[in-house]
Amino acid sequence: MKSLQLQDIHLPESASIWPLAPGWWILLALIVAIVLWFVFKSIKRAKQKKRQRKILSKFKALEKKLKANPSNTTIAEINTLLRQLAITYYPRSKVASLTGADWLHFLDETGGTHEFSRGAGRILIEAPYQLDKQLDKQLNKQTSKESDKSKHKNHVIENLNINEFIPLIQSWAKKTVKGNSHE
């Protein structure tokens, strides 16, 4: 008998990394999407924090200004900053159109209080009108120069209790920022 010459077993070539299988492409696309989402959220959060710090620092400056010389313009500026902060943390469609009592009820609802509509916070809607009436009366009585009229622009505001108003504003701002910081 003849002996057969056997050859070694031929192993197949090792699998190549390239081209990637469809599952790897899907996994890579998913990883890229997640990274982009985190980058987008981080940028958005950084912008929001910057805006928040800017508004809160303006609040502190206006509080000092209000304590030093209460005026209708300072209260109007505080009201504007409250709106800016509200629009930052709540849907614009819900906040932007609110005025008067509706605006105060929104502040009450989001601040967990009734002090805006029933307490010290009412000055936000009362002060501009109250002062306009008082200033008109005073300015009509005066017949002096324009420089004398400017002295009355910062007339004392009736019904303003700074000791209640400023903590109310601070409380609302802090509650809004803390309660919505996860967004």
C-alpha positions, 0 to 999 in steps of 0.5 A: 500500500501506498502511503498517502501524504497528508497536508496540514490543515489550512486555517482560514485567514483571520477576520479583518477589522475593516470593513466594519460590520453594520452593528459597529456602524450603528454603535458608533453613530449612537456614541457620536449622537450621545456625545453631541447631545451632552455637548449641546446640553452643556453649552445650553446649561453654561449659557443659562448659568451665565444668564442666571448669574447676570440677572441675580447680580443685577437683582443685588444691585437693584436691591441696594439702589432700592434701599438707598433711594426707592423709586418707580424706575427701580421697581420697574427694573426689578419687575423686568428682571423678574420677567427675564428670570421667569422667561429663562426658566418657564415657557415663554408662551406662558410668561411673556403675555402676563400682566397685572394681577395675572403676572402676580398670580404667576409669581405666587404660583411659582414661588409658593406664596400669596405675598405677590398678589396679597402682600408686599409684592403688589407694589410691582403693579401699583408703584408705576401708576401710583407714582405717575398720579403723584408726579403729575399732581406735583409737576402740574403745581410747579411752574419752575424750571425743568431741573426742578421737575427732575428732583421729583422723579424719585418720589417716595413710594406709598405702600412699599415695605422694603423689609418684606419686598426684598426678601420676597423677591430674593426668595422667589428668585432663589426658588425659581433657580433651584427648582429649575436647575435640572433643566 
